Amino acid sequence: MELLIIPIAIVFISMFINAVNDVSKVRKELELVKQQNIEIIELLKSNTKSM
């Protein structure tokens, strides 16, 4: 029974590491989107001023 615990633990650890990596990728993408939104808002503001 003890021999089964080790591979199961390895699988769980690798799944956990993959999940953490996915979360950090999503965070970076959200930062990019936020930056783009700020730029779009600035462009819209400058367009409405010029009208």
ModelCIF file with pLDDT and N, C-alpha, C, O atoms, coordinates in Angstrom:
data_MODEL
#
_entry.id   MODEL 
#
_entity.id                         1 
_entity.type                       polymer 
_entity.pdbx_number_of_molecules   1 
#
_entity_poly.entity_id                      1 
_entity_poly.type                           'polypeptide(L)' 
_entity_poly.nstd_linkage                   no 
_entity_poly.nstd_monomer                   no 
_entity_poly.pdbx_seq_one_letter_code       MELLIIPIAIVFISMFINAVNDVSKVRKELELVKQQNIEIIELLKSNTKSM 
_entity_poly.pdbx_seq_one_letter_code_can   MELLIIPIAIVFISMFINAVNDVSKVRKELELVKQQNIEIIELLKSNTKSM 
_entity_poly.pdbx_strand_id                 A 
#
loop_
_entity_poly_seq.entity_id 
_entity_poly_seq.num 
_entity_poly_seq.mon_id 
_entity_poly_seq.hetero 
1 1  MET n 
1 2  GLU n 
1 3  LEU n 
1 4  LEU n 
1 5  ILE n 
1 6  ILE n 
1 7  PRO n 
1 8  ILE n 
1 9  ALA n 
1 10 ILE n 
1 11 VAL n 
1 12 PHE n 
1 13 ILE n 
1 14 SER n 
1 15 MET n 
1 16 PHE n 
1 17 ILE n 
1 18 ASN n 
1 19 ALA n 
1 20 VAL n 
1 21 ASN n 
1 22 ASP n 
1 23 VAL n 
1 24 SER n 
1 25 LYS n 
1 26 VAL n 
1 27 ARG n 
1 28 LYS n 
1 29 GLU n 
1 30 LEU n 
1 31 GLU n 
1 32 LEU n 
1 33 VAL n 
1 34 LYS n 
1 35 GLN n 
1 36 GLN n 
1 37 ASN n 
1 38 ILE n 
1 39 GLU n 
1 40 ILE n 
1 41 ILE n 
1 42 GLU n 
1 43 LEU n 
1 44 LEU n 
1 45 LYS n 
1 46 SER n 
1 47 ASN n 
1 48 THR n 
1 49 LYS n 
1 50 SER n 
1 51 MET n 
#
_struct_asym.id          A 
_struct_asym.entity_id   1 
#
loop_
_ma_qa_metric.id 
_ma_qa_metric.mode 
_ma_qa_metric.name 
_ma_qa_metric.software_group_id 
_ma_qa_metric.type 
1 global pLDDT . pLDDT 
2 local  pLDDT . pLDDT 
#
_ma_qa_metric_global.metric_id      1 
_ma_qa_metric_global.metric_value   92.47 
_ma_qa_metric_global.model_id       1 
_ma_qa_metric_global.ordinal_id     1 
#
loop_
_ma_qa_metric_local.label_asym_id 
_ma_qa_metric_local.label_comp_id 
_ma_qa_metric_local.label_seq_id 
_ma_qa_metric_local.metric_id 
_ma_qa_metric_local.metric_value 
_ma_qa_metric_local.model_id 
_ma_qa_metric_local.ordinal_id 
A MET 1  2 68.00 1 1  
A GLU 2  2 80.00 1 2  
A LEU 3  2 84.00 1 3  
A LEU 4  2 87.00 1 4  
A ILE 5  2 89.00 1 5  
A ILE 6  2 90.00 1 6  
A PRO 7  2 91.00 1 7  
A ILE 8  2 92.00 1 8  
A ALA 9  2 94.00 1 9  
A ILE 10 2 94.00 1 10 
A VAL 11 2 95.00 1 11 
A PHE 12 2 96.00 1 12 
A ILE 13 2 96.00 1 13 
A SER 14 2 96.00 1 14 
A MET 15 2 96.00 1 15 
A PHE 16 2 96.00 1 16 
A ILE 17 2 96.00 1 17 
A ASN 18 2 96.00 1 18 
A ALA 19 2 96.00 1 19 
A VAL 20 2 95.00 1 20 
A ASN 21 2 95.00 1 21 
A ASP 22 2 95.00 1 22 
A VAL 23 2 95.00 1 23 
A SER 24 2 94.00 1 24 
A LYS 25 2 95.00 1 25 
A VAL 26 2 96.00 1 26 
A ARG 27 2 96.00 1 27 
A LYS 28 2 96.00 1 28 
A GLU 29 2 97.00 1 29 
A LEU 30 2 97.00 1 30 
A GLU 31 2 97.00 1 31 
A LEU 32 2 96.00 1 32 
A VAL 33 2 97.00 1 33 
A LYS 34 2 97.00 1 34 
A GLN 35 2 96.00 1 35 
A GLN 36 2 97.00 1 36 
A ASN 37 2 96.00 1 37 
A ILE 38 2 96.00 1 38 
A GLU 39 2 96.00 1 39 
A ILE 40 2 95.00 1 40 
A ILE 41 2 95.00 1 41 
A GLU 42 2 95.00 1 42 
A LEU 43 2 94.00 1 43 
A LEU 44 2 94.00 1 44 
A LYS 45 2 93.00 1 45 
A SER 46 2 93.00 1 46 
A ASN 47 2 88.00 1 47 
A THR 48 2 86.00 1 48 
A LYS 49 2 83.00 1 49 
A SER 50 2 79.00 1 50 
A MET 51 2 70.00 1 51 
#
loop_
_atom_site.group_PDB 
_atom_site.id 
_atom_site.type_symbol 
_atom_site.label_atom_id 
_atom_site.label_alt_id 
_atom_site.label_comp_id 
_atom_site.label_asym_id 
_atom_site.label_entity_id 
_atom_site.label_seq_id 
_atom_site.pdbx_PDB_ins_code 
_atom_site.Cartn_x 
_atom_site.Cartn_y 
_atom_site.Cartn_z 
_atom_site.occupancy 
_atom_site.B_iso_or_equiv 
_atom_site.pdbx_formal_charge 
_atom_site.auth_seq_id 
_atom_site.auth_comp_id 
_atom_site.auth_asym_id 
_atom_site.auth_atom_id 
_atom_site.pdbx_PDB_model_num 
ATOM 1   N N  . MET A 1 1  ? 0.822   -1.202 0.000   1.00 68.00 ? 1  MET A N  1 
ATOM 2   C CA . MET A 1 1  ? 0.000   0.000  0.000   1.00 68.00 ? 1  MET A CA 1 
ATOM 3   C C  . MET A 1 1  ? 0.863   1.261  0.000   1.00 68.00 ? 1  MET A C  1 
ATOM 4   O O  . MET A 1 1  ? 0.544   2.244  -0.669  1.00 68.00 ? 1  MET A O  1 
ATOM 5   N N  . GLU A 1 2  ? 1.960   1.218  0.761   1.00 80.00 ? 2  GLU A N  1 
ATOM 6   C CA . GLU A 1 2  ? 2.830   2.392  0.823   1.00 80.00 ? 2  GLU A CA 1 
ATOM 7   C C  . GLU A 1 2  ? 3.442   2.717  -0.540  1.00 80.00 ? 2  GLU A C  1 
ATOM 8   O O  . GLU A 1 2  ? 3.700   3.880  -0.850  1.00 80.00 ? 2  GLU A O  1 
ATOM 9   N N  . LEU A 1 3  ? 3.670   1.684  -1.347  1.00 84.00 ? 3  LEU A N  1 
ATOM 10  C CA . LEU A 1 3  ? 4.271   1.907  -2.665  1.00 84.00 ? 3  LEU A CA 1 
ATOM 11  C C  . LEU A 1 3  ? 3.334   2.698  -3.582  1.00 84.00 ? 3  LEU A C  1 
ATOM 12  O O  . LEU A 1 3  ? 3.804   3.410  -4.469  1.00 84.00 ? 3  LEU A O  1 
ATOM 13  N N  . LEU A 1 4  ? 2.039   2.587  -3.385  1.00 87.00 ? 4  LEU A N  1 
ATOM 14  C CA . LEU A 1 4  ? 1.076   3.325  -4.210  1.00 87.00 ? 4  LEU A CA 1 
ATOM 15  C C  . LEU A 1 4  ? 1.046   4.811  -3.865  1.00 87.00 ? 4  LEU A C  1 
ATOM 16  O O  . LEU A 1 4  ? 0.749   5.645  -4.721  1.00 87.00 ? 4  LEU A O  1 
ATOM 17  N N  . ILE A 1 5  ? 1.353   5.139  -2.617  1.00 89.00 ? 5  ILE A N  1 
ATOM 18  C CA . ILE A 1 5  ? 1.254   6.534  -2.160  1.00 89.00 ? 5  ILE A CA 1 
ATOM 19  C C  . ILE A 1 5  ? 2.252   7.424  -2.895  1.00 89.00 ? 5  ILE A C  1 
ATOM 20  O O  . ILE A 1 5  ? 1.926   8.564  -3.227  1.00 89.00 ? 5  ILE A O  1 
ATOM 21  N N  . ILE A 1 6  ? 3.464   6.926  -3.158  1.00 90.00 ? 6  ILE A N  1 
ATOM 22  C CA . ILE A 1 6  ? 4.520   7.748  -3.753  1.00 90.00 ? 6  ILE A CA 1 
ATOM 23  C C  . ILE A 1 6  ? 4.148   8.231  -5.165  1.00 90.00 ? 6  ILE A C  1 
ATOM 24  O O  . ILE A 1 6  ? 4.213   9.435  -5.414  1.00 90.00 ? 6  ILE A O  1 
ATOM 25  N N  . PRO A 1 7  ? 3.762   7.342  -6.103  1.00 91.00 ? 7  PRO A N  1 
ATOM 26  C CA . PRO A 1 7  ? 3.400   7.845  -7.434  1.00 91.00 ? 7  PRO A CA 1 
ATOM 27  C C  . PRO A 1 7  ? 2.184   8.769  -7.406  1.00 91.00 ? 7  PRO A C  1 
ATOM 28  O O  . PRO A 1 7  ? 2.119   9.734  -8.168  1.00 91.00 ? 7  PRO A O  1 
ATOM 29  N N  . ILE A 1 8  ? 1.225   8.477  -6.536  1.00 92.00 ? 8  ILE A N  1 
ATOM 30  C CA . ILE A 1 8  ? 0.047   9.346  -6.425  1.00 92.00 ? 8  ILE A CA 1 
ATOM 31  C C  . ILE A 1 8  ? 0.482   10.737 -5.968  1.00 92.00 ? 8  ILE A C  1 
ATOM 32  O O  . ILE A 1 8  ? 0.007   11.745 -6.491  1.00 92.00 ? 8  ILE A O  1 
ATOM 33  N N  . ALA A 1 9  ? 1.385   10.786 -4.991  1.00 94.00 ? 9  ALA A N  1 
ATOM 34  C CA . ALA A 1 9  ? 1.881   12.073 -4.493  1.00 94.00 ? 9  ALA A CA 1 
ATOM 35  C C  . ALA A 1 9  ? 2.608   12.822 -5.606  1.00 94.00 ? 9  ALA A C  1 
ATOM 36  O O  . ALA A 1 9  ? 2.448   14.036 -5.735  1.00 94.00 ? 9  ALA A O  1 
ATOM 37  N N  . ILE A 1 10 ? 3.405   12.116 -6.411  1.00 94.00 ? 10 ILE A N  1 
ATOM 38  C CA . ILE A 1 10 ? 4.140   12.746 -7.509  1.00 94.00 ? 10 ILE A CA 1 
ATOM 39  C C  . ILE A 1 10 ? 3.164   13.343 -8.522  1.00 94.00 ? 10 ILE A C  1 
ATOM 40  O O  . ILE A 1 10 ? 3.360   14.461 -8.999  1.00 94.00 ? 10 ILE A O  1 
ATOM 41  N N  . VAL A 1 11 ? 2.117   12.594 -8.843  1.00 95.00 ? 11 VAL A N  1 
ATOM 42  C CA . VAL A 1 11 ? 1.107   13.084 -9.787  1.00 95.00 ? 11 VAL A CA 1 
ATOM 43  C C  . VAL A 1 11 ? 0.438   14.341 -9.239  1.00 95.00 ? 11 VAL A C  1 
ATOM 44  O O  . VAL A 1 11 ? 0.267   15.317 -9.970  1.00 95.00 ? 11 VAL A O  1 
ATOM 45  N N  . PHE A 1 12 ? 0.059   14.328 -7.965  1.00 96.00 ? 12 PHE A N  1 
ATOM 46  C CA . PHE A 1 12 ? -0.594  15.496 -7.364  1.00 96.00 ? 12 PHE A CA 1 
ATOM 47  C C  . PHE A 1 12 ? 0.326   16.706 -7.372  1.00 96.00 ? 12 PHE A C  1 
ATOM 48  O O  . PHE A 1 12 ? -0.108  17.821 -7.661  1.00 96.00 ? 12 PHE A O  1 
ATOM 49  N N  . ILE A 1 13 ? 1.617   16.482 -7.049  1.00 96.00 ? 13 ILE A N  1 
ATOM 50  C CA . ILE A 1 13 ? 2.571   17.588 -7.025  1.00 96.00 ? 13 ILE A CA 1 
ATOM 51  C C  . ILE A 1 13 ? 2.733   18.183 -8.423  1.00 96.00 ? 13 ILE A C  1 
ATOM 52  O O  . ILE A 1 13 ? 2.759   19.404 -8.579  1.00 96.00 ? 13 ILE A O  1 
ATOM 53  N N  . SER A 1 14 ? 2.843   17.323 -9.445  1.00 96.00 ? 14 SER A N  1 
ATOM 54  C CA . SER A 1 14 ? 3.007   17.837 -10.805 1.00 96.00 ? 14 SER A CA 1 
ATOM 55  C C  . SER A 1 14 ? 1.757   18.588 -11.262 1.00 96.00 ? 14 SER A C  1 
ATOM 56  O O  . SER A 1 14 ? 1.861   19.604 -11.949 1.00 96.00 ? 14 SER A O  1 
ATOM 57  N N  . MET A 1 15 ? 0.562   18.088 -10.879 1.00 96.00 ? 15 MET A N  1 
ATOM 58  C CA . MET A 1 15 ? -0.679  18.790 -11.205 1.00 96.00 ? 15 MET A CA 1 
ATOM 59  C C  . MET A 1 15 ? -0.707  20.156 -10.530 1.00 96.00 ? 15 MET A C  1 
ATOM 60  O O  . MET A 1 15 ? -1.110  21.149 -11.136 1.00 96.00 ? 15 MET A O  1 
ATOM 61  N N  . PHE A 1 16 ? -0.275  20.199 -9.271  1.00 96.00 ? 16 PHE A N  1 
ATOM 62  C CA . PHE A 1 16 ? -0.250  21.452 -8.524  1.00 96.00 ? 16 PHE A CA 1 
ATOM 63  C C  . PHE A 1 16 ? 0.699   22.455 -9.179  1.00 96.00 ? 16 PHE A C  1 
ATOM 64  O O  . PHE A 1 16 ? 0.360   23.630 -9.323  1.00 96.00 ? 16 PHE A O  1 
ATOM 65  N N  . ILE A 1 17 ? 1.898   21.989 -9.579  1.00 96.00 ? 17 ILE A N  1 
ATOM 66  C CA . ILE A 1 17 ? 2.884   22.871 -10.228 1.00 96.00 ? 17 ILE A CA 1 
ATOM 67  C C  . ILE A 1 17 ? 2.313   23.412 -11.534 1.00 96.00 ? 17 ILE A C  1 
ATOM 68  O O  . ILE A 1 17 ? 2.458   24.599 -11.826 1.00 96.00 ? 17 ILE A O  1 
ATOM 69  N N  . ASN A 1 18 ? 1.666   22.555 -12.325 1.00 96.00 ? 18 ASN A N  1 
ATOM 70  C CA . ASN A 1 18 ? 1.053   23.009 -13.579 1.00 96.00 ? 18 ASN A CA 1 
ATOM 71  C C  . ASN A 1 18 ? -0.021  24.053 -13.317 1.00 96.00 ? 18 ASN A C  1 
ATOM 72  O O  . ASN A 1 18 ? -0.117  25.036 -14.052 1.00 96.00 ? 18 ASN A O  1 
ATOM 73  N N  . ALA A 1 19 ? -0.827  23.854 -12.284 1.00 96.00 ? 19 ALA A N  1 
ATOM 74  C CA . ALA A 1 19 ? -1.887  24.812 -11.947 1.00 96.00 ? 19 ALA A CA 1 
ATOM 75  C C  . ALA A 1 19 ? -1.283  26.165 -11.568 1.00 96.00 ? 19 ALA A C  1 
ATOM 76  O O  . ALA A 1 19 ? -1.782  27.210 -11.985 1.00 96.00 ? 19 ALA A O  1 
ATOM 77  N N  . VAL A 1 20 ? -0.211  26.141 -10.780 1.00 95.00 ? 20 VAL A N  1 
ATOM 78  C CA . VAL A 1 20 ? 0.441   27.392 -10.374 1.00 95.00 ? 20 VAL A CA 1 
ATOM 79  C C  . VAL A 1 20 ? 1.001   28.112 -11.594 1.00 95.00 ? 20 VAL A C  1 
ATOM 80  O O  . VAL A 1 20 ? 0.884   29.333 -11.699 1.00 95.00 ? 20 VAL A O  1 
ATOM 81  N N  . ASN A 1 21 ? 1.611   27.368 -12.521 1.00 95.00 ? 21 ASN A N  1 
ATOM 82  C CA . ASN A 1 21 ? 2.147   27.972 -13.738 1.00 95.00 ? 21 ASN A CA 1 
ATOM 83  C C  . ASN A 1 21 ? 1.038   28.601 -14.570 1.00 95.00 ? 21 ASN A C  1 
ATOM 84  O O  . ASN A 1 21 ? 1.208   29.697 -15.104 1.00 95.00 ? 21 ASN A O  1 
ATOM 85  N N  . ASP A 1 22 ? -0.112  27.906 -14.685 1.00 95.00 ? 22 ASP A N  1 
ATOM 86  C CA . ASP A 1 22 ? -1.244  28.441 -15.437 1.00 95.00 ? 22 ASP A CA 1 
ATOM 87  C C  . ASP A 1 22 ? -1.736  29.734 -14.814 1.00 95.00 ? 22 ASP A C  1 
ATOM 88  O O  . ASP A 1 22 ? -2.041  30.690 -15.527 1.00 95.00 ? 22 ASP A O  1 
ATOM 89  N N  . VAL A 1 23 ? -1.816  29.775 -13.488 1.00 95.00 ? 23 VAL A N  1 
ATOM 90  C CA . VAL A 1 23 ? -2.295  30.980 -12.795 1.00 95.00 ? 23 VAL A CA 1 
ATOM 91  C C  . VAL A 1 23 ? -1.359  32.151 -13.081 1.00 95.00 ? 23 VAL A C  1 
ATOM 92  O O  . VAL A 1 23 ? -1.823  33.264 -13.328 1.00 95.00 ? 23 VAL A O  1 
ATOM 93  N N  . SER A 1 24 ? -0.051  31.915 -13.050 1.00 94.00 ? 24 SER A N  1 
ATOM 94  C CA . SER A 1 24 ? 0.882   33.019 -13.289 1.00 94.00 ? 24 SER A CA 1 
ATOM 95  C C  . SER A 1 24 ? 0.800   33.491 -14.743 1.00 94.00 ? 24 SER A C  1 
ATOM 96  O O  . SER A 1 24 ? 0.951   34.683 -15.013 1.00 94.00 ? 24 SER A O  1 
ATOM 97  N N  . LYS A 1 25 ? 0.560   32.560 -15.690 1.00 95.00 ? 25 LYS A N  1 
ATOM 98  C CA . LYS A 1 25 ? 0.373   32.964 -17.094 1.00 95.00 ? 25 LYS A CA 1 
ATOM 99  C C  . LYS A 1 25 ? -0.867  33.828 -17.236 1.00 95.00 ? 25 LYS A C  1 
ATOM 100 O O  . LYS A 1 25 ? -0.845  34.850 -17.922 1.00 95.00 ? 25 LYS A O  1 
ATOM 101 N N  . VAL A 1 26 ? -1.952  33.415 -16.583 1.00 96.00 ? 26 VAL A N  1 
ATOM 102 C CA . VAL A 1 26 ? -3.202  34.173 -16.650 1.00 96.00 ? 26 VAL A CA 1 
ATOM 103 C C  . VAL A 1 26 ? -3.006  35.567 -16.059 1.00 96.00 ? 26 VAL A C  1 
ATOM 104 O O  . VAL A 1 26 ? -3.522  36.547 -16.595 1.00 96.00 ? 26 VAL A O  1 
ATOM 105 N N  . ARG A 1 27 ? -2.267  35.657 -14.962 1.00 96.00 ? 27 ARG A N  1 
ATOM 106 C CA . ARG A 1 27 ? -1.995  36.958 -14.335 1.00 96.00 ? 27 ARG A CA 1 
ATOM 107 C C  . ARG A 1 27 ? -1.256  37.872 -15.293 1.00 96.00 ? 27 ARG A C  1 
ATOM 108 O O  . ARG A 1 27 ? -1.602  39.047 -15.415 1.00 96.00 ? 27 ARG A O  1 
ATOM 109 N N  . LYS A 1 28 ? -0.233  37.346 -15.984 1.00 96.00 ? 28 LYS A N  1 
ATOM 110 C CA . LYS A 1 28 ? 0.533   38.158 -16.939 1.00 96.00 ? 28 LYS A CA 1 
ATOM 111 C C  . LYS A 1 28 ? -0.370  38.632 -18.064 1.00 96.00 ? 28 LYS A C  1 
ATOM 112 O O  . LYS A 1 28 ? -0.289  39.788 -18.480 1.00 96.00 ? 28 LYS A O  1 
ATOM 113 N N  . GLU A 1 29 ? -1.237  37.744 -18.564 1.00 97.00 ? 29 GLU A N  1 
ATOM 114 C CA . GLU A 1 29 ? -2.152  38.122 -19.643 1.00 97.00 ? 29 GLU A CA 1 
ATOM 115 C C  . GLU A 1 29 ? -3.125  39.189 -19.174 1.00 97.00 ? 29 GLU A C  1 
ATOM 116 O O  . GLU A 1 29 ? -3.438  40.110 -19.927 1.00 97.00 ? 29 GLU A O  1 
ATOM 117 N N  . LEU A 1 30 ? -3.612  39.080 -17.937 1.00 97.00 ? 30 LEU A N  1 
ATOM 118 C CA . LEU A 1 30 ? -4.518  40.092 -17.386 1.00 97.00 ? 30 LEU A CA 1 
ATOM 119 C C  . LEU A 1 30 ? -3.815  41.441 -17.278 1.00 97.00 ? 30 LEU A C  1 
ATOM 120 O O  . LEU A 1 30 ? -4.420  42.476 -17.557 1.00 97.00 ? 30 LEU A O  1 
ATOM 121 N N  . GLU A 1 31 ? -2.544  41.441 -16.877 1.00 97.00 ? 31 GLU A N  1 
ATOM 122 C CA . GLU A 1 31 ? -1.786  42.693 -16.805 1.00 97.00 ? 31 GLU A CA 1 
ATOM 123 C C  . GLU A 1 31 ? -1.679  43.337 -18.179 1.00 97.00 ? 31 GLU A C  1 
ATOM 124 O O  . GLU A 1 31 ? -1.831  44.551 -18.313 1.00 97.00 ? 31 GLU A O  1 
ATOM 125 N N  . LEU A 1 32 ? -1.413  42.510 -19.219 1.00 96.00 ? 32 LEU A N  1 
ATOM 126 C CA . LEU A 1 32 ? -1.340  43.033 -20.586 1.00 96.00 ? 32 LEU A CA 1 
ATOM 127 C C  . LEU A 1 32 ? -2.670  43.644 -21.005 1.00 96.00 ? 32 LEU A C  1 
ATOM 128 O O  . LEU A 1 32 ? -2.707  44.735 -21.574 1.00 96.00 ? 32 LEU A O  1 
ATOM 129 N N  . VAL A 1 33 ? -3.764  42.934 -20.722 1.00 97.00 ? 33 VAL A N  1 
ATOM 130 C CA . VAL A 1 33 ? -5.096  43.421 -21.095 1.00 97.00 ? 33 VAL A CA 1 
ATOM 131 C C  . VAL A 1 33 ? -5.391  44.737 -20.380 1.00 97.00 ? 33 VAL A C  1 
ATOM 132 O O  . VAL A 1 33 ? -5.925  45.672 -20.979 1.00 97.00 ? 33 VAL A O  1 
ATOM 133 N N  . LYS A 1 34 ? -5.043  44.803 -19.101 1.00 97.00 ? 34 LYS A N  1 
ATOM 134 C CA . LYS A 1 34 ? -5.279  46.027 -18.332 1.00 97.00 ? 34 LYS A CA 1 
ATOM 135 C C  . LYS A 1 34 ? -4.509  47.199 -18.948 1.00 97.00 ? 34 LYS A C  1 
ATOM 136 O O  . LYS A 1 34 ? -5.040  48.302 -19.079 1.00 97.00 ? 34 LYS A O  1 
ATOM 137 N N  . GLN A 1 35 ? -3.255  46.947 -19.323 1.00 96.00 ? 35 GLN A N  1 
ATOM 138 C CA . GLN A 1 35 ? -2.418  47.987 -19.934 1.00 96.00 ? 35 GLN A CA 1 
ATOM 139 C C  . GLN A 1 35 ? -3.033  48.443 -21.254 1.00 96.00 ? 35 GLN A C  1 
ATOM 140 O O  . GLN A 1 35 ? -3.078  49.641 -21.534 1.00 96.00 ? 35 GLN A O  1 
ATOM 141 N N  . GLN A 1 36 ? -3.507  47.499 -22.065 1.00 97.00 ? 36 GLN A N  1 
ATOM 142 C CA . GLN A 1 36 ? -4.128  47.839 -23.343 1.00 97.00 ? 36 GLN A CA 1 
ATOM 143 C C  . GLN A 1 36 ? -5.402  48.640 -23.127 1.00 97.00 ? 36 GLN A C  1 
ATOM 144 O O  . GLN A 1 36 ? -5.668  49.586 -23.868 1.00 97.00 ? 36 GLN A O  1 
ATOM 145 N N  . ASN A 1 37 ? -6.192  48.277 -22.125 1.00 96.00 ? 37 ASN A N  1 
ATOM 146 C CA . ASN A 1 37 ? -7.422  49.017 -21.826 1.00 96.00 ? 37 ASN A CA 1 
ATOM 147 C C  . ASN A 1 37 ? -7.110  50.460 -21.448 1.00 96.00 ? 37 ASN A C  1 
ATOM 148 O O  . ASN A 1 37 ? -7.805  51.380 -21.878 1.00 96.00 ? 37 ASN A O  1 
ATOM 149 N N  . ILE A 1 38 ? -6.065  50.661 -20.643 1.00 96.00 ? 38 ILE A N  1 
ATOM 150 C CA . ILE A 1 38 ? -5.665  52.011 -20.253 1.00 96.00 ? 38 ILE A CA 1 
ATOM 151 C C  . ILE A 1 38 ? -5.295  52.813 -21.497 1.00 96.00 ? 38 ILE A C  1 
ATOM 152 O O  . ILE A 1 38 ? -5.687  53.972 -21.626 1.00 96.00 ? 38 ILE A O  1 
ATOM 153 N N  . GLU A 1 39 ? -4.535  52.198 -22.421 1.00 96.00 ? 39 GLU A N  1 
ATOM 154 C CA . GLU A 1 39 ? -4.136  52.888 -23.647 1.00 96.00 ? 39 GLU A CA 1 
ATOM 155 C C  . GLU A 1 39 ? -5.349  53.230 -24.503 1.00 96.00 ? 39 GLU A C  1 
ATOM 156 O O  . GLU A 1 39 ? -5.423  54.319 -25.073 1.00 96.00 ? 39 GLU A O  1 
ATOM 157 N N  . ILE A 1 40 ? -6.304  52.295 -24.594 1.00 95.00 ? 40 ILE A N  1 
ATOM 158 C CA . ILE A 1 40 ? -7.512  52.535 -25.391 1.00 95.00 ? 40 ILE A CA 1 
ATOM 159 C C  . ILE A 1 40 ? -8.309  53.689 -24.789 1.00 95.00 ? 40 ILE A C  1 
ATOM 160 O O  . ILE A 1 40 ? -8.807  54.544 -25.521 1.00 95.00 ? 40 ILE A O  1 
ATOM 161 N N  . ILE A 1 41 ? -8.433  53.722 -23.474 1.00 95.00 ? 41 ILE A N  1 
ATOM 162 C CA . ILE A 1 41 ? -9.171  54.805 -22.798 1.00 95.00 ? 41 ILE A CA 1 
ATOM 163 C C  . ILE A 1 41 ? -8.487  56.141 -23.074 1.00 95.00 ? 41 ILE A C  1 
ATOM 164 O O  . ILE A 1 41 ? -9.154  57.142 -23.339 1.00 95.00 ? 41 ILE A O  1 
ATOM 165 N N  . GLU A 1 42 ? -7.156  56.155 -23.012 1.00 95.00 ? 42 GLU A N  1 
ATOM 166 C CA . GLU A 1 42 ? -6.417  57.398 -23.295 1.00 95.00 ? 42 GLU A CA 1 
ATOM 167 C C  . GLU A 1 42 ? -6.682  57.860 -24.724 1.00 95.00 ? 42 GLU A C  1 
ATOM 168 O O  . GLU A 1 42 ? -6.891  59.048 -24.969 1.00 95.00 ? 42 GLU A O  1 
ATOM 169 N N  . LEU A 1 43 ? -6.672  56.912 -25.671 1.00 94.00 ? 43 LEU A N  1 
ATOM 170 C CA . LEU A 1 43 ? -6.946  57.261 -27.071 1.00 94.00 ? 43 LEU A CA 1 
ATOM 171 C C  . LEU A 1 43 ? -8.355  57.815 -27.224 1.00 94.00 ? 43 LEU A C  1 
ATOM 172 O O  . LEU A 1 43 ? -8.562  58.803 -27.929 1.00 94.00 ? 43 LEU A O  1 
ATOM 173 N N  . LEU A 1 44 ? -9.322  57.186 -26.571 1.00 94.00 ? 44 LEU A N  1 
ATOM 174 C CA . LEU A 1 44 ? -10.710 57.653 -26.656 1.00 94.00 ? 44 LEU A CA 1 
ATOM 175 C C  . LEU A 1 44 ? -10.839 59.054 -26.068 1.00 94.00 ? 44 LEU A C  1 
ATOM 176 O O  . LEU A 1 44 ? -11.548 59.893 -26.623 1.00 94.00 ? 44 LEU A O  1 
ATOM 177 N N  . LYS A 1 45 ? -10.168 59.313 -24.962 1.00 93.00 ? 45 LYS A N  1 
ATOM 178 C CA . LYS A 1 45 ? -10.210 60.639 -24.346 1.00 93.00 ? 45 LYS A CA 1 
ATOM 179 C C  . LYS A 1 45 ? -9.638  61.691 -25.286 1.00 93.00 ? 45 LYS A C  1 
ATOM 180 O O  . LYS A 1 45 ? -10.208 62.770 -25.445 1.00 93.00 ? 45 LYS A O  1 
ATOM 181 N N  . SER A 1 46 ? -8.505  61.369 -25.907 1.00 93.00 ? 46 SER A N  1 
ATOM 182 C CA . SER A 1 46 ? -7.880  62.345 -26.810 1.00 93.00 ? 46 SER A CA 1 
ATOM 183 C C  . SER A 1 46 ? -8.739  62.544 -28.063 1.00 93.00 ? 46 SER A C  1 
ATOM 184 O O  . SER A 1 46 ? -8.757  63.639 -28.625 1.00 93.00 ? 46 SER A O  1 
ATOM 185 N N  . ASN A 1 47 ? -9.446  61.510 -28.505 1.00 88.00 ? 47 ASN A N  1 
ATOM 186 C CA . ASN A 1 47 ? -10.339 61.657 -29.669 1.00 88.00 ? 47 ASN A CA 1 
ATOM 187 C C  . ASN A 1 47 ? -11.536 62.535 -29.360 1.00 88.00 ? 47 ASN A C  1 
ATOM 188 O O  . ASN A 1 47 ? -11.942 63.349 -30.190 1.00 88.00 ? 47 ASN A O  1 
ATOM 189 N N  . THR A 1 48 ? -12.106 62.377 -28.165 1.00 86.00 ? 48 THR A N  1 
ATOM 190 C CA . THR A 1 48 ? -13.278 63.171 -27.826 1.00 86.00 ? 48 THR A CA 1 
ATOM 191 C C  . THR A 1 48 ? -12.889 64.636 -27.625 1.00 86.00 ? 48 THR A C  1 
ATOM 192 O O  . THR A 1 48 ? -13.690 65.531 -27.894 1.00 86.00 ? 48 THR A O  1 
ATOM 193 N N  . LYS A 1 49 ? -11.660 64.885 -27.154 1.00 83.00 ? 49 LYS A N  1 
ATOM 194 C CA . LYS A 1 49 ? -11.191 66.280 -26.987 1.00 83.00 ? 49 LYS A CA 1 
ATOM 195 C C  . LYS A 1 49 ? -11.020 66.941 -28.345 1.00 83.00 ? 49 LYS A C  1 
ATOM 196 O O  . LYS A 1 49 ? -11.321 68.124 -28.504 1.00 83.00 ? 49 LYS A O  1 
ATOM 197 N N  . SER A 1 50 ? -10.532 66.176 -29.336 1.00 79.00 ? 50 SER A N  1 
ATOM 198 C CA . SER A 1 50 ? -10.261 66.772 -30.647 1.00 79.00 ? 50 SER A CA 1 
ATOM 199 C C  . SER A 1 50 ? -11.542 67.009 -31.459 1.00 79.00 ? 50 SER A C  1 
ATOM 200 O O  . SER A 1 50 ? -11.519 67.762 -32.433 1.00 79.00 ? 50 SER A O  1 
ATOM 201 N N  . MET A 1 51 ? -12.664 66.372 -31.070 1.00 70.00 ? 51 MET A N  1 
ATOM 202 C CA . MET A 1 51 ? -13.902 66.523 -31.835 1.00 70.00 ? 51 MET A CA 1 
ATOM 203 C C  . MET A 1 51 ? -14.526 67.895 -31.658 1.00 70.00 ? 51 MET A C  1 
ATOM 204 O O  . MET A 1 51 ? -15.574 68.176 -32.240 1.00 70.00 ? 51 MET A O  1 
#
